[in-house]
Amino acid sequence: MSPYFDNADSVTFRKREKLVALLGRTDTGKTSTFNLMTGLSQPIGNRISSTTHQCYSYSNFIDTPGFGDTRGGESSHLSLIDFFISLSSGIDILLYFVRYGAMNSTDLDLFVDIYKRILSIEAYSNSCLVITDYSLPNLEQVNTNEHEERKYLLKQLHDNDKYSYILDKFDHRVIFIDISPYNYKRREISREIIDKFLHSFQPIKRFNCQNLQDAYRLLRRTQEMETLCLDLKTQIDQLTTQNQHLTHLYEQQIRHCKDLEESYQRSTKQLEQIHEQTLLTIENNHLITIEEMKRQEFRIRDEVKQVRHQLEEIEREMDRSITFNVFSYIPLIHIVTNIIELNTKRRITQRIRKTLHSKKKGL
């Protein structure tokens, strides 16, 4: 017995009644319809995440996790396949849910993904399109075959390539329901419409869930590959972060080198300016020194001329008064000569005395 079965009575009941599985993306009304048909009160999800995280069965209905759930991912798909494989007798009817007027490219891609990766094209013949949130007043008419309003509405849907693709795959099997919690009457009408369809629809054969083994293995392998890809992505992100850090350091070094180069150029320019100023100063000083030396040379020449002139004057003066000068200095010369003689005699006398004194000591 599958762990998803709620009790043994439901399994026995499925052997006698058509087994119906509710499929579709998150927040398309699967669980609300499940509650409507079974009388249960399972929690209802929203447009972002589903409250149904695994298959839940009651009576002959199976509620499945919403596809496109941001939290379930491939795990929900594996849970669905695992549950279907456990149904050895297969499934009679697959109800695929979409919202009225809200079908977009993402919904269509999800539908194709479900029937190609999880189920198979064989499931088309057992499937029916259920359009929820149909709020127009002609609910019963659009669910009556050959009614003009149904034909008109189907034509409108066929003009939309997204709806027409599913309708063609399901051989135009479609029902419209309104399960709004605020309108009890329309909910009851919707329940009767579903019940009537389930009793009238006779699939050629049950959908054999055992054929999903390959899909299960492929999906499991896909999940492993996705996990590996996530690990690789994490490593790539880490390497990218390191690369960004190294790039930042490299850019800093480049800027630093540029700053050093600019500083070197400024210093070189300053040195060249200083060198030029020094050469100019030396040259100016040299010119000043040469000029000063020339001026000094001229002054010395002038002084020499003056001295020569004075000497010449002295010589002329001496020539004129040579006789007078000689006779004028004779007395002075005589006095000096006498002084020298006296000093000489005194020194000789002192030496003689010293000699005699030395001889006396020797005796």
Backbone torsions as a table, in degrees:
resi	resn	phi	psi	omega
1	MET	NA	135.6	179.7
2	SER	-69.7	142.5	178.5
3	PRO	-66.0	-12.9	-179.3
4	TYR	-83.9	-16.6	178.6
5	PHE	-69.7	135.4	-176.3
6	ASP	-81.0	-33.0	177.2
7	ASN	-160.5	168.4	-176.1
8	ALA	-70.5	-30.4	-178.5
9	ASP	-62.5	-37.5	-179.4
10	SER	-65.5	-34.7	178.5
11	VAL	-66.0	-44.2	178.4
12	THR	-62.6	-38.2	-178.6
13	PHE	-67.4	-35.7	-179.1
14	ARG	-64.5	-27.7	-179.4
15	LYS	-69.1	-19.9	-177.5
16	ARG	-105.1	-22.9	-176.2
17	GLU	-114.8	165.8	175.9
18	LYS	-69.4	132.1	179.0
19	LEU	-90.1	123.8	-172.8
20	VAL	-118.8	127.0	176.7
21	ALA	-110.2	136.2	-179.2
22	LEU	-102.7	119.5	-177.1
23	LEU	-121.2	162.3	175.8
24	GLY	145.0	173.8	-179.5
25	ARG	-75.9	172.4	-179.2
26	THR	-61.9	140.0	173.9
27	ASP	64.3	43.9	172.8
28	THR	-111.7	2.7	175.5
29	GLY	100.1	16.5	-179.2
30	LYS	-65.1	-52.7	-177.2
31	THR	-67.3	-36.1	176.8
32	SER	-62.5	-41.0	177.3
33	THR	-68.0	-39.3	177.2
34	PHE	-59.4	-44.9	178.0
35	ASN	-64.3	-38.7	-179.5
36	LEU	-63.7	-39.7	-175.7
37	MET	-83.9	-24.1	-176.9
38	THR	-106.5	-15.6	-177.1
39	GLY	80.7	8.7	178.6
40	LEU	-86.3	178.8	179.6
41	SER	-133.8	59.1	177.9
42	GLN	-68.2	145.2	178.4
43	PRO	-59.2	144.3	-177.4
44	ILE	-106.3	139.6	-177.5
45	GLY	-86.9	-165.9	177.8
46	ASN	-134.6	-170.9	-173.7
47	ARG	-72.1	-14.9	-176.7
48	ILE	-99.6	-47.6	-175.8
49	SER	-136.1	148.8	-179.3
50	SER	-94.2	147.3	174.4
51	THR	-90.3	-10.5	177.2
52	THR	-95.7	107.1	-175.0
53	HIS	-100.8	-9.7	175.3
54	GLN	-149.9	165.3	-178.7
55	CYS	-65.8	137.4	179.5
56	TYR	-131.8	128.8	-176.5
57	SER	-119.4	144.2	173.8
58	TYR	-154.4	137.8	-174.2
59	SER	57.4	-129.2	179.3
60	ASN	-109.3	21.3	-179.8
61	PHE	-112.8	144.0	178.6
62	ILE	-123.6	118.4	174.7
63	ASP	-93.2	132.6	-175.0
64	THR	-116.9	158.8	176.2
65	PRO	-62.1	147.5	179.6
66	GLY	-72.7	131.5	175.5
67	PHE	-74.9	147.4	-176.7
68	GLY	85.1	5.5	176.8
69	ASP	-63.7	129.3	-177.5
70	THR	-67.3	-15.6	-177.8
71	ARG	-105.8	-28.1	-174.2
72	GLY	-78.8	-56.1	179.1
73	GLY	64.4	-142.5	-177.8
74	GLU	-66.2	-24.2	179.4
75	SER	-62.1	-38.6	177.2
76	SER	-64.8	-39.5	178.3
77	HIS	-63.3	-44.4	179.0
78	LEU	-64.1	-38.9	177.7
79	SER	-61.6	-41.4	179.6
80	LEU	-65.3	-47.4	-179.3
81	ILE	-63.7	-42.7	179.8
82	ASP	-60.0	-40.3	179.1
83	PHE	-68.4	-44.0	-179.9
84	PHE	-62.4	-39.8	-179.9
85	ILE	-63.1	-32.3	-179.8
86	SER	-69.0	-15.1	178.8
87	LEU	-87.5	90.5	-175.9
88	SER	-63.7	-27.3	-178.1
89	SER	-84.3	-9.7	178.8
90	GLY	87.4	-175.2	-178.0
91	ILE	-121.5	138.3	-179.1
92	ASP	-82.2	-50.8	-172.3
93	ILE	-132.7	137.1	174.9
94	LEU	-114.3	116.5	177.5
95	LEU	-98.3	116.8	-179.5
96	TYR	-102.2	122.4	-171.6
97	PHE	-99.4	136.1	169.5
98	VAL	-139.8	159.5	178.0
99	ARG	-89.2	145.3	179.9
100	TYR	-69.1	127.0	177.9
101	GLY	73.8	5.6	-177.0
102	ALA	-117.8	13.7	-179.2
103	MET	-75.1	128.1	178.8
104	ASN	-133.7	-175.8	-176.8
105	SER	-63.5	-35.7	179.1
106	THR	-64.2	-41.7	178.0
107	ASP	-62.5	-41.0	-179.9
108	LEU	-66.5	-42.4	177.7
109	ASP	-61.9	-38.3	179.0
110	LEU	-65.8	-41.3	177.8
111	PHE	-60.5	-47.7	179.7
112	VAL	-61.4	-40.3	-179.3
113	ASP	-64.0	-41.7	-178.5
114	ILE	-64.1	-46.8	-174.4
115	TYR	-80.1	-16.9	178.0
116	LYS	-96.1	-41.4	-175.6
117	ARG	-89.5	-36.8	-173.8
118	ILE	-98.7	-52.1	-178.8
119	LEU	-95.1	-130.2	175.8
120	SER	-168.7	172.9	179.7
121	ILE	-66.3	-18.9	176.8
122	GLU	-65.2	-24.2	-178.1
123	ALA	-74.2	-14.2	-179.9
124	TYR	-59.4	-41.5	-175.7
125	SER	-69.8	-14.1	178.5
126	ASN	-104.9	7.0	-171.3
127	SER	-107.9	156.3	176.4
128	CYS	-142.1	142.5	178.6
129	LEU	-89.3	126.0	177.7
130	VAL	-112.3	116.4	-180.0
131	ILE	-101.8	114.1	-177.3
132	THR	-94.8	172.7	178.7
133	ASP	60.6	32.6	175.2
134	TYR	-82.5	103.5	-171.0
135	SER	-98.4	1.3	179.6
136	LEU	-72.0	154.5	-172.7
137	PRO	-70.1	-21.1	-174.6
138	ASN	-88.2	51.3	-175.6
139	LEU	-65.1	-43.5	-178.1
140	GLU	-71.1	-37.4	-177.3
141	GLN	-65.5	-41.5	-176.9
142	VAL	-72.3	-9.1	176.6
143	ASN	-106.1	10.2	177.9
144	THR	-103.6	122.2	-179.4
145	ASN	-60.2	145.1	178.5
146	GLU	67.1	6.5	176.6
147	HIS	-79.2	142.6	-175.7
148	GLU	-61.8	-38.7	-179.3
149	GLU	-67.1	-35.3	176.6
150	ARG	-67.0	-43.0	178.9
151	LYS	-61.4	-42.2	-179.2
152	TYR	-64.4	-42.8	-179.2
153	LEU	-67.7	-40.7	178.2
154	LEU	-63.9	-35.5	177.1
155	LYS	-64.7	-40.9	177.1
156	GLN	-61.8	-42.5	179.1
157	LEU	-66.0	-35.5	-179.4
158	HIS	-68.8	-26.4	177.1
159	ASP	-71.3	-18.2	175.7
160	ASN	-92.2	114.8	-173.9
161	ASP	-60.9	-24.7	-179.4
162	LYS	-73.4	-45.9	177.2
163	TYR	-69.9	-39.4	-175.3
164	SER	-63.5	-33.0	179.6
165	TYR	-61.6	-45.6	-179.3
166	ILE	-70.1	-41.8	-179.7
167	LEU	-59.7	-40.1	178.7
168	ASP	-65.0	-40.1	179.6
169	LYS	-67.6	-33.0	-176.7
170	PHE	-96.7	10.9	179.3
171	ASP	57.0	40.9	176.5
172	HIS	61.1	26.0	173.8
173	ARG	-83.2	109.6	-177.0
174	VAL	-149.1	139.7	174.1
175	ILE	-129.6	149.6	-178.9
176	PHE	-114.0	131.3	-179.8
177	ILE	-136.3	161.2	175.7
178	ASP	-135.4	105.5	-175.7
179	ILE	-108.0	32.0	178.7
180	SER	-61.1	133.2	-178.5
181	PRO	-69.8	-8.1	-176.0
182	TYR	-96.4	-1.5	-179.2
183	ASN	-133.6	94.0	-175.6
184	TYR	-63.6	-38.7	-176.7
185	LYS	-63.3	-45.6	-179.3
186	ARG	-69.2	-29.8	175.1
187	ARG	-65.0	-42.1	179.2
188	GLU	-66.7	-39.4	176.9
189	ILE	-62.3	-41.8	179.4
190	SER	-63.4	-40.6	179.0
191	ARG	-63.2	-41.4	178.9
192	GLU	-66.0	-37.7	179.2
193	ILE	-62.9	-45.2	179.6
194	ILE	-64.4	-45.0	-178.3
195	ASP	-62.3	-41.4	179.4
196	LYS	-64.1	-42.0	179.9
197	PHE	-64.7	-44.2	-177.7
198	LEU	-62.4	-33.7	179.2
199	HIS	-78.1	-30.0	-176.6
200	SER	-87.7	-26.3	-176.6
201	PHE	-79.9	123.3	-179.4
202	GLN	-121.4	93.9	177.8
203	PRO	-62.1	152.7	179.6
204	ILE	-62.0	-40.9	177.7
205	LYS	-154.8	164.9	176.2
206	ARG	-71.5	150.0	176.0
207	PHE	-76.6	119.9	-176.6
208	ASN	-79.9	107.7	-176.9
209	CYS	-74.6	-15.3	179.9
210	GLN	-67.3	-19.3	178.1
211	ASN	-73.2	-3.1	-178.4
212	LEU	-86.5	2.1	-178.9
213	GLN	-58.7	-45.4	-179.9
214	ASP	-63.4	-41.6	178.6
215	ALA	-63.3	-37.6	179.4
216	TYR	-63.8	-46.9	179.6
217	ARG	-63.2	-41.9	179.6
218	LEU	-64.2	-42.0	-179.6
219	LEU	-67.9	-38.7	176.6
220	ARG	-62.2	-43.4	177.8
221	ARG	-63.7	-39.2	177.9
222	THR	-62.4	-41.0	178.8
223	GLN	-63.3	-41.2	177.9
224	GLU	-63.4	-41.7	178.9
225	MET	-65.3	-38.4	178.1
226	GLU	-65.0	-39.8	176.4
227	THR	-61.9	-43.7	177.6
228	LEU	-62.4	-40.9	178.9
229	CYS	-63.9	-38.1	177.6
230	LEU	-64.0	-41.2	177.3
231	ASP	-62.7	-43.9	178.7
232	LEU	-63.7	-39.3	178.7
233	LYS	-63.0	-40.2	177.8
234	THR	-61.8	-44.2	178.3
235	GLN	-63.8	-41.1	179.0
236	ILE	-63.0	-41.4	178.1
237	ASP	-62.0	-41.4	178.3
238	GLN	-63.8	-44.9	178.4
239	LEU	-64.0	-37.4	178.0
240	THR	-63.4	-41.6	178.2
241	THR	-63.0	-44.6	177.9
242	GLN	-62.5	-42.0	179.4
243	ASN	-62.4	-41.0	177.6
244	GLN	-62.9	-40.2	178.6
245	HIS	-64.1	-45.6	179.0
246	LEU	-64.7	-38.6	177.5
247	THR	-61.9	-41.2	178.0
248	HIS	-62.2	-44.2	178.1
249	LEU	-63.2	-42.0	179.1
250	TYR	-61.0	-44.0	178.7
251	GLU	-63.0	-38.5	176.7
252	GLN	-62.0	-43.9	179.4
253	GLN	-63.8	-40.0	178.3
254	ILE	-61.3	-46.0	178.5
255	ARG	-62.1	-40.0	179.2
256	HIS	-63.4	-42.7	178.3
257	CYS	-63.2	-40.3	177.6
258	LYS	-63.2	-41.6	177.6
259	ASP	-61.7	-43.1	178.6
260	LEU	-63.6	-41.1	179.5
261	GLU	-63.5	-43.5	178.0
262	GLU	-63.8	-41.0	178.2
263	SER	-63.2	-40.9	178.2
264	TYR	-62.8	-42.9	178.9
265	GLN	-63.6	-42.3	177.6
266	ARG	-62.9	-43.2	-179.9
267	SER	-63.8	-42.4	178.6
268	THR	-61.2	-42.5	179.2
269	LYS	-64.6	-41.9	178.2
270	GLN	-63.0	-41.7	179.0
271	LEU	-63.4	-40.8	177.7
272	GLU	-62.2	-41.7	178.1
273	GLN	-63.5	-43.7	179.0
274	ILE	-62.7	-41.7	179.1
275	HIS	-61.7	-44.6	178.6
276	GLU	-62.7	-42.8	178.5
277	GLN	-63.7	-39.9	179.6
278	THR	-63.5	-46.4	178.4
279	LEU	-60.2	-42.0	179.6
280	LEU	-63.8	-41.3	179.3
281	THR	-64.5	-44.4	179.3
282	ILE	-61.6	-43.7	-180.0
283	GLU	-62.2	-43.3	178.9
284	ASN	-64.1	-43.6	179.0
285	ASN	-62.8	-39.8	178.9
286	HIS	-62.3	-43.1	178.0
287	LEU	-62.9	-41.6	179.0
288	ILE	-63.0	-42.5	-179.5
289	THR	-63.0	-44.6	179.4
290	ILE	-60.9	-43.7	179.3
291	GLU	-63.0	-41.8	-179.8
292	GLU	-64.5	-42.5	178.5
293	MET	-62.1	-39.3	178.1
294	LYS	-63.6	-41.3	179.2
295	ARG	-64.6	-42.3	178.3
296	GLN	-62.8	-40.2	178.8
297	GLU	-60.4	-41.9	178.6
298	PHE	-64.7	-40.1	179.3
299	ARG	-64.3	-44.3	179.7
300	ILE	-61.7	-42.0	178.4
301	ARG	-59.9	-41.1	178.5
302	ASP	-63.9	-42.6	179.7
303	GLU	-64.6	-42.7	178.6
304	VAL	-60.2	-41.6	178.1
305	LYS	-61.4	-42.1	179.6
306	GLN	-63.9	-44.6	179.7
307	VAL	-61.9	-44.5	178.7
308	ARG	-60.4	-39.7	179.3
309	HIS	-64.6	-42.2	178.3
310	GLN	-63.8	-42.8	179.2
311	LEU	-61.0	-41.7	178.9
312	GLU	-63.0	-39.7	177.8
313	GLU	-63.3	-43.2	179.9
314	ILE	-63.3	-43.7	-179.9
315	GLU	-61.3	-43.0	178.9
316	ARG	-65.0	-38.8	179.6
317	GLU	-65.4	-41.6	179.9
318	MET	-65.5	-38.6	178.6
319	ASP	-62.0	-36.8	-178.1
320	ARG	-73.8	-31.7	-173.0
321	SER	-122.5	29.6	-177.5
322	ILE	-65.0	-41.3	-177.0
323	THR	-67.0	-45.3	179.9
324	PHE	-61.1	-40.5	-176.0
325	ASN	-67.8	-40.9	-177.9
326	VAL	-65.2	-49.1	-178.9
327	PHE	-68.6	-26.5	178.7
328	SER	-69.4	-29.0	-175.8
329	TYR	-97.5	2.6	-179.0
330	ILE	-64.5	-47.7	179.4
331	PRO	-59.3	-40.7	-179.2
332	LEU	-63.8	-39.0	179.6
333	ILE	-66.4	-40.6	179.9
334	HIS	-62.5	-43.8	-179.6
335	ILE	-63.1	-44.8	-179.5
336	VAL	-62.7	-37.6	-179.4
337	THR	-66.4	-40.0	178.3
338	ASN	-63.9	-41.9	179.8
339	ILE	-61.8	-44.3	-179.9
340	ILE	-61.7	-41.9	-179.9
341	GLU	-64.1	-44.3	179.1
342	LEU	-59.8	-45.1	179.4
343	ASN	-62.2	-37.7	-179.1
344	THR	-66.9	-43.9	179.1
345	LYS	-63.0	-43.5	-178.5
346	ARG	-60.7	-43.0	180.0
347	ARG	-64.0	-39.1	179.7
348	ILE	-65.4	-41.8	179.6
349	THR	-61.7	-42.9	179.7
350	GLN	-63.3	-40.6	179.2
351	ARG	-64.6	-41.3	179.3
352	ILE	-63.1	-43.9	178.3
353	ARG	-58.9	-45.0	179.0
354	LYS	-61.4	-36.6	-179.2
355	THR	-68.4	-44.8	178.9
356	LEU	-63.3	-40.7	179.8
357	HIS	-62.8	-38.4	178.8
358	SER	-66.6	-39.3	179.9
359	LYS	-66.3	-39.0	178.8
360	LYS	-61.2	-42.1	178.3
361	LYS	-64.1	-30.9	-179.8
362	GLY	-72.1	-33.2	177.9
363	LEU	-72.9	NA	NA
